[in-house]
């Protein structure tokens, strides 16, 4: 039996990897809904539409277009909601647009699903930014990084603190999706994601810093570090994220209504300075970088505590930060003309 799957924002970095993974199963029919506004999305959609898959449809549409969205949402088996405004900096520049895309667009989609496809599994890509700046954490400042004291990472019991317009809009969407499970019975799962990276990521100074640093390095261009460079992130290969998505869908009766933090965890962390040092060794290039002011709400450290995911779904990261980064370097080298 053919499963019909909708991916909003399916031409973005995570979406295109998810679509490719799903399309390799001929029992899936995948509909990508995207307005192609994100840098690299047109290249991504062109790539996947030319990959020979017959079980795919592309709808060029905006998540803010409620009329088109209602017509596009039919009886689906699964909906992955990835369409978003993804950058804190752009949210500060244009908070109204950020709200319309992330909060209002999500509510439009939820209503369309409630009315037209209430039995669909609904997976949402949220963010660690819903936890705010995390100023209350006890940190130790070391030579190249900040370290957490007394914690193995941030779990789902951390208080929400929507900081920055982006944090507010994504947090609003996050909570609406949770509540549509409680009020309307939609089968929702929310993933509060740390730093995801991998192929087809057209990273820039606003978002996708792992790919951005690699692209700048290979292009012999300088890098701007916002803050002191000691801020720490756990990074997760996109294939590990997709594996978690798939496990949640397969076990939806067990996990519906749940929220999960997801990231590389404590074993897959880099500070920005450490990542630059790693890149210099891997590429044999000397990287020039400069410092600029901290960005609004930027966390000095975020490490996802994945214990709930491991307990509920048996999930844990399989691809190490070194393995994943080396693979991304090679992918960017092979696709260099497409990402400039």
Kinemage of the C-alpha trace (Angstrom):
@kinemage 1
@onewidth
@group {chain A} dominant
@subgroup {mainchain}
@vectorlist {calphas} color= white
{ca unk a 1} P 0.000 0.000 0.000
{ca unk a 2} L 1.381 3.383 -1.053
{ca unk a 3} L 2.076 5.834 1.778
{ca unk a 4} L 1.464 9.479 0.894
{ca unk a 5} L 3.912 11.838 2.586
{ca unk a 6} L 4.004 15.633 2.592
{ca unk a 7} L 7.192 17.569 3.388
{ca unk a 8} L 6.795 21.308 3.838
{ca unk a 9} L 10.117 23.022 3.220
{ca unk a 10} L 11.146 19.849 1.432
{ca unk a 11} L 13.652 21.634 -0.800
{ca unk a 12} L 15.675 22.840 2.170
{ca unk a 13} L 18.723 21.087 3.544
{ca unk a 14} L 16.979 18.710 5.961
{ca unk a 15} L 13.952 18.340 3.719
{ca unk a 16} L 15.871 17.268 0.635
{ca unk a 17} L 17.816 14.648 2.582
{ca unk a 18} L 14.582 13.383 4.137
{ca unk a 19} L 12.836 13.272 0.761
{ca unk a 20} L 15.695 11.346 -0.833
{ca unk a 21} L 15.651 8.824 1.996
{ca unk a 22} L 11.887 8.314 1.720
{ca unk a 23} L 11.862 8.153 -2.083
{ca unk a 24} L 14.195 5.167 -2.057
{ca unk a 25} L 11.243 3.173 -0.726
{ca unk a 26} L 8.901 2.732 -3.706
{ca unk a 27} L 5.981 2.263 -1.324
{ca unk a 28} L 6.251 5.967 -0.488
{ca unk a 29} L 4.850 8.793 -2.598
{ca unk a 30} L 6.457 12.080 -1.534
{ca unk a 31} L 4.989 15.540 -2.089
{ca unk a 32} L 7.402 18.439 -1.539
{ca unk a 33} L 5.800 21.800 -0.720
{ca unk a 34} L 8.260 24.699 -0.846
{ca unk a 35} L 8.383 28.317 -2.022
{ca unk a 36} L 12.089 27.982 -2.957
{ca unk a 37} L 13.016 31.199 -1.149
{ca unk a 38} L 15.936 29.693 0.764
{ca unk a 39} L 19.380 29.915 -0.827
{ca unk a 40} L 20.200 26.581 -2.436
{ca unk a 41} L 16.605 25.303 -2.482
{ca unk a 42} L 16.243 25.689 -6.249
{ca unk a 43} L 19.404 23.638 -6.758
{ca unk a 44} L 18.167 21.035 -4.293
{ca unk a 45} L 14.772 20.614 -5.952
{ca unk a 46} L 16.337 20.498 -9.418
{ca unk a 47} L 18.689 17.763 -8.191
{ca unk a 48} L 15.998 15.555 -6.708
{ca unk a 49} L 13.546 16.005 -9.604
{ca unk a 50} L 16.284 14.902 -11.998
{ca unk a 51} L 17.253 11.852 -9.915
{ca unk a 52} L 14.882 9.494 -11.726
{ca unk a 53} L 12.247 9.062 -9.029
{ca unk a 54} L 8.691 8.495 -10.265
{ca unk a 55} L 7.119 8.639 -6.811
{ca unk a 56} L 7.516 12.392 -6.287
{ca unk a 57} L 5.492 15.558 -6.790
{ca unk a 58} L 6.576 19.161 -6.270
{ca unk a 59} L 4.174 21.935 -5.297
{ca unk a 60} L 5.598 25.442 -5.331
{ca unk a 61} L 3.763 27.080 -2.481
{ca unk a 62} L 4.173 29.308 0.543
{ca unk a 63} L 3.292 28.178 4.061
{ca unk a 64} L 1.600 31.578 4.515
{ca unk a 65} L -0.840 30.918 1.644
{ca unk a 66} L -3.696 29.339 3.596
{ca unk a 67} L -5.886 28.849 0.527
{ca unk a 68} L -3.224 26.944 -1.382
{ca unk a 69} L -2.168 25.055 1.732
{ca unk a 70} L -5.710 23.811 2.356
{ca unk a 71} L -5.946 22.595 -1.223
{ca unk a 72} L -2.545 20.884 -0.961
{ca unk a 73} L -3.231 19.065 2.314
{ca unk a 74} L -5.227 15.968 1.515
{ca unk a 75} L -5.413 12.593 3.228
{ca unk a 76} L -1.741 11.977 3.955
{ca unk a 77} L -0.198 9.247 6.044
{ca unk a 78} L 2.586 11.488 7.312
{ca unk a 79} L 3.433 15.183 7.294
{ca unk a 80} L 6.888 16.546 8.045
{ca unk a 81} L 6.724 20.256 8.790
{ca unk a 82} L 10.151 21.734 8.005
{ca unk a 83} L 9.165 24.999 6.270
{ca unk a 84} L 10.513 27.906 8.311
{ca unk a 85} L 12.389 31.151 8.554
{ca unk a 86} L 15.566 29.733 10.068
{ca unk a 87} L 17.850 32.604 11.106
{ca unk a 88} L 17.923 34.627 14.326
{ca unk a 89} L 19.528 37.561 12.511
{ca unk a 90} L 16.767 37.767 9.898
{ca unk a 91} L 14.121 37.485 12.600
{ca unk a 92} L 15.626 40.551 14.298
{ca unk a 93} L 15.636 42.432 10.987
{ca unk a 94} L 12.052 41.484 10.116
{ca unk a 95} L 10.124 40.076 13.087
{ca unk a 96} L 6.724 40.319 11.379
{ca unk a 97} L 7.792 38.147 8.444
{ca unk a 98} L 9.452 35.739 10.867
{ca unk a 99} L 6.210 35.424 12.847
{ca unk a 100} L 4.080 35.003 9.734
{ca unk a 101} L 6.224 32.137 8.452
{ca unk a 102} L 7.029 30.258 11.654
{ca unk a 103} L 4.011 30.856 13.894
{ca unk a 104} L 1.133 31.784 11.626
{ca unk a 105} L 2.225 29.425 8.844
{ca unk a 106} L 2.389 26.552 11.312
{ca unk a 107} L -1.101 27.326 12.605
{ca unk a 108} L -2.389 27.394 9.020
{ca unk a 109} L -0.853 23.978 8.413
{ca unk a 110} L -2.248 22.533 11.640
{ca unk a 111} L -5.733 23.702 10.741
{ca unk a 112} L -5.441 22.290 7.226
{ca unk a 113} L -4.310 18.961 8.675
{ca unk a 114} L -7.031 18.945 11.342
{ca unk a 115} L -9.736 19.485 8.714
{ca unk a 116} L -8.361 17.446 5.813
{ca unk a 117} L -5.972 14.812 7.204
{ca unk a 118} L -6.605 14.320 10.934
{ca unk a 119} L -5.133 10.795 11.022
{ca unk a 120} L -1.758 11.836 9.606
{ca unk a 121} L 1.402 11.586 11.701
{ca unk a 122} L 2.740 15.141 12.142
{ca unk a 123} L 6.501 15.588 12.731
{ca unk a 124} L 7.822 19.073 13.473
{ca unk a 125} L 11.358 20.451 13.253
{ca unk a 126} L 11.713 22.770 16.257
{ca unk a 127} L 14.868 24.291 17.737
{ca unk a 128} L 16.991 24.531 20.866
{ca unk a 129} L 16.398 28.294 20.721
{ca unk a 130} L 13.112 27.778 22.585
{ca unk a 131} L 15.250 27.506 25.736
{ca unk a 132} L 16.608 31.025 25.374
{ca unk a 133} L 20.086 32.210 26.313
{ca unk a 134} L 20.432 29.772 29.256
{ca unk a 135} L 22.213 32.343 31.394
{ca unk a 136} L 21.459 30.411 34.583
{ca unk a 137} L 23.705 27.484 33.612
{ca unk a 138} L 26.878 27.020 35.600
{ca unk a 139} L 29.789 27.211 33.189
{ca unk a 140} L 33.537 26.931 33.348
{ca unk a 141} L 35.511 29.017 30.875
{ca unk a 142} L 38.512 27.178 29.470
{ca unk a 143} L 41.120 28.109 26.894
{ca unk a 144} L 39.075 27.152 23.834
{ca unk a 145} L 35.555 26.479 25.147
{ca unk a 146} L 32.906 26.777 27.811
{ca unk a 147} L 32.062 23.623 29.764
{ca unk a 148} L 28.878 22.724 31.603
{ca unk a 149} L 29.170 22.116 35.338
{ca unk a 150} L 26.974 19.422 36.854
{ca unk a 151} L 24.984 18.613 33.706
{ca unk a 152} L 25.314 16.200 30.767
{ca unk a 153} L 23.268 18.495 28.582
{ca unk a 154} L 19.880 20.149 28.322
{ca unk a 155} L 16.829 17.918 28.656
{ca unk a 156} L 13.150 18.505 27.915
{ca unk a 157} L 12.427 19.668 31.474
{ca unk a 158} L 14.440 22.846 30.929
{ca unk a 159} L 12.228 25.923 31.256
{ca unk a 160} L 11.152 27.535 28.012
{ca unk a 161} L 12.479 31.073 27.518
{ca unk a 162} L 11.716 32.362 24.034
{ca unk a 163} L 14.586 34.787 23.332
{ca unk a 164} L 14.765 36.652 19.976
{ca unk a 165} L 11.893 36.901 17.499
{ca unk a 166} L 13.030 33.567 16.029
{ca unk a 167} L 12.885 31.894 19.431
{ca unk a 168} L 9.413 33.347 19.965
{ca unk a 169} L 8.007 32.288 16.598
{ca unk a 170} L 9.439 28.771 16.670
{ca unk a 171} L 8.458 28.391 20.323
{ca unk a 172} L 4.906 29.460 19.499
{ca unk a 173} L 4.758 26.872 16.726
{ca unk a 174} L 6.290 24.248 19.010
{ca unk a 175} L 3.579 24.770 21.647
{ca unk a 176} L 0.714 24.972 19.149
{ca unk a 177} L 1.744 21.612 17.729
{ca unk a 178} L 1.893 20.046 21.175
{ca unk a 179} L -1.530 21.466 21.994
{ca unk a 180} L -3.133 20.191 18.790
{ca unk a 181} L -2.366 16.717 20.145
{ca unk a 182} L -3.978 17.534 23.492
{ca unk a 183} L -7.023 19.414 22.152
{ca unk a 184} L -7.680 17.794 18.764
{ca unk a 185} L -5.882 14.468 19.035
{ca unk a 186} L -3.450 15.018 16.157
{ca unk a 187} L -0.557 12.548 16.180
{ca unk a 188} L 2.229 15.058 16.667
{ca unk a 189} L 5.911 14.742 17.563
{ca unk a 190} L 8.195 17.737 18.143
{ca unk a 191} L 11.974 17.572 17.769
{ca unk a 192} L 13.900 20.432 19.395
{ca unk a 193} L 17.012 20.234 17.284
{ca unk a 194} L 20.554 21.301 18.007
{ca unk a 195} L 23.027 21.884 15.122
{ca unk a 196} L 22.204 19.608 12.184
{ca unk a 197} L 24.673 19.300 9.302
{ca unk a 198} L 25.275 17.251 6.175
{ca unk a 199} L 25.127 17.202 2.357
{ca unk a 200} L 23.002 19.754 0.470
{ca unk a 201} L 23.520 22.292 3.252
{ca unk a 202} L 24.146 25.678 1.661
{ca unk a 203} L 25.316 27.252 4.909
{ca unk a 204} L 25.806 30.976 5.289
{ca unk a 205} L 26.623 33.488 7.996
{ca unk a 206} L 23.016 33.403 9.266
{ca unk a 207} L 22.457 29.662 9.538
{ca unk a 208} L 24.207 26.346 8.909
{ca unk a 209} L 27.527 27.320 10.481
{ca unk a 210} L 29.256 23.938 9.993
{ca unk a 211} L 28.802 24.030 6.218
{ca unk a 212} L 29.421 27.785 6.156
{ca unk a 213} L 32.811 27.406 7.840
{ca unk a 214} L 33.787 24.616 5.443
{ca unk a 215} L 32.709 26.565 2.334
{ca unk a 216} L 34.598 29.665 3.462
{ca unk a 217} L 37.692 27.594 4.199
{ca unk a 218} L 37.708 25.815 0.839
{ca unk a 219} L 37.155 29.150 -0.882
{ca unk a 220} L 40.113 30.712 1.014
{ca unk a 221} L 37.825 33.339 2.525
{ca unk a 222} L 37.830 34.733 6.046
{ca unk a 223} L 35.323 33.763 8.736
{ca unk a 224} L 33.533 36.101 11.136
{ca unk a 225} L 32.994 34.709 14.640
{ca unk a 226} L 30.162 36.331 16.560
{ca unk a 227} L 31.146 36.296 20.224
{ca unk a 228} L 34.423 34.920 21.565
{ca unk a 229} L 34.444 31.608 19.674
{ca unk a 230} L 34.328 29.551 22.850
{ca unk a 231} L 30.594 28.882 22.502
{ca unk a 232} L 29.913 25.145 22.264
{ca unk a 233} L 27.404 23.244 20.143
{ca unk a 234} L 26.694 19.564 19.726
{ca unk a 235} L 26.452 18.692 16.055
{ca unk a 236} L 24.376 15.912 14.506
{ca unk a 237} L 24.605 14.390 11.040
{ca unk a 238} L 21.323 14.773 9.150
{ca unk a 239} L 21.082 11.019 8.532
{ca unk a 240} L 20.939 10.438 12.289
{ca unk a 241} L 18.157 13.016 12.563
{ca unk a 242} L 16.178 11.304 9.803
{ca unk a 243} L 16.587 7.983 11.589
{ca unk a 244} L 14.990 9.542 14.665
{ca unk a 245} L 12.135 10.929 12.539
{ca unk a 246} L 11.528 7.467 11.079
{ca unk a 247} L 11.568 5.791 14.482
{ca unk a 248} L 9.008 8.259 15.808
{ca unk a 249} L 6.683 7.609 12.866
{ca unk a 250} L 6.966 3.839 13.245
{ca unk a 251} L 6.238 4.132 16.971
{ca unk a 252} L 3.712 6.950 16.813
{ca unk a 253} L 1.181 5.357 19.157
{ca unk a 254} L 3.875 5.269 21.820
{ca unk a 255} L 5.313 8.764 21.342
{ca unk a 256} L 2.466 10.920 19.975
{ca unk a 257} L 2.211 14.199 21.835
{ca unk a 258} L 5.865 14.011 22.865
{ca unk a 259} L 8.647 16.562 22.584
{ca unk a 260} L 12.236 15.374 22.183
{ca unk a 261} L 15.545 17.223 22.379
{ca unk a 262} L 17.917 15.924 19.735
{ca unk a 263} L 21.549 16.649 18.914
{ca unk a 264} L 24.952 15.082 18.792
{ca unk a 265} L 25.135 14.944 22.570
{ca unk a 266} L 28.121 15.411 24.822
{ca unk a 267} L 30.450 13.250 22.691
{ca unk a 268} L 29.905 15.329 19.552
{ca unk a 269} L 30.638 18.875 20.640
{ca unk a 270} L 32.822 21.575 19.124
{ca unk a 271} L 33.456 25.126 20.147
{ca unk a 272} L 33.819 27.425 17.148
{ca unk a 273} L 37.546 27.781 17.836
{ca unk a 274} L 37.949 24.013 18.098
{ca unk a 275} L 36.078 23.504 14.846
{ca unk a 276} L 38.336 25.976 13.045
{ca unk a 277} L 41.361 24.101 14.373
{ca unk a 278} L 39.856 20.795 13.184
{ca unk a 279} L 39.154 22.267 9.735
{ca unk a 280} L 42.701 23.574 9.394
{ca unk a 281} L 44.074 20.082 9.983
{ca unk a 282} L 41.592 18.374 7.650
{ca unk a 283} L 41.936 20.844 4.772
{ca unk a 284} L 45.576 21.770 5.343
{ca unk a 285} L 44.579 25.429 5.040
{ca unk a 286} L 45.237 28.320 7.391
{ca unk a 287} L 41.933 29.963 8.237
{ca unk a 288} L 41.692 33.707 8.741
{ca unk a 289} L 38.988 34.800 11.163
{ca unk a 290} L 37.854 37.889 13.021
{ca unk a 291} L 35.511 38.546 15.913
{ca unk a 292} L 32.300 40.540 16.047
{ca unk a 293} L 29.608 41.238 18.667
{ca unk a 294} L 27.549 38.438 20.197
{ca unk a 295} L 24.224 37.843 18.480
{ca unk a 296} L 20.929 38.289 20.372
{ca unk a 297} L 20.115 35.298 22.564
{ca unk a 298} L 23.210 33.345 21.519
{ca unk a 299} L 23.840 30.530 23.974
{ca unk a 300} L 27.383 30.134 25.281
{ca unk a 301} L 26.749 26.413 25.339
{ca unk a 302} L 24.074 24.050 24.116
{ca unk a 303} L 24.401 20.302 24.368
{ca unk a 304} L 21.330 18.154 23.892
{ca unk a 305} L 20.616 15.514 26.508
{ca unk a 306} L 19.252 12.697 24.340
{ca unk a 307} L 18.283 10.404 27.236
{ca unk a 308} L 14.534 10.597 26.571
{ca unk a 309} L 14.984 9.640 22.915
{ca unk a 310} L 17.191 6.733 23.860
{ca unk a 311} L 14.717 5.533 26.469
{ca unk a 312} L 11.593 5.851 24.312
{ca unk a 313} L 12.948 4.881 20.885
{ca unk a 314} L 16.381 3.345 21.460
{ca unk a 315} L 17.912 6.161 19.406
{ca unk a 316} L 21.445 7.493 19.757
{ca unk a 317} L 23.839 9.188 17.293
{ca unk a 318} L 25.764 6.714 15.136
{ca unk a 319} L 27.889 9.125 13.101
{ca unk a 320} L 30.653 10.903 15.011
{ca unk a 321} L 31.397 14.596 14.608
{ca unk a 322} L 34.704 13.770 12.879
{ca unk a 323} L 33.180 11.211 10.507
{ca unk a 324} L 30.281 13.460 9.566
{ca unk a 325} L 32.420 16.568 9.102
{ca unk a 326} L 34.919 14.754 6.893
{ca unk a 327} L 32.060 13.450 4.735
{ca unk a 328} L 30.625 16.959 4.401
{ca unk a 329} L 34.010 18.365 3.395
{ca unk a 330} L 34.197 15.780 0.603
{ca unk a 331} L 30.620 16.479 -0.511
{ca unk a 332} L 31.307 20.222 -0.684
{ca unk a 333} L 34.509 19.616 -2.643
{ca unk a 334} L 32.598 17.440 -5.136
{ca unk a 335} L 29.787 19.983 -5.501
{ca unk a 336} L 31.861 23.125 -5.220
{ca unk a 337} L 30.536 24.888 -8.338
{ca unk a 338} L 26.959 24.341 -7.158
{ca unk a 339} L 27.468 25.921 -3.757
{ca unk a 340} L 29.441 29.040 -4.609
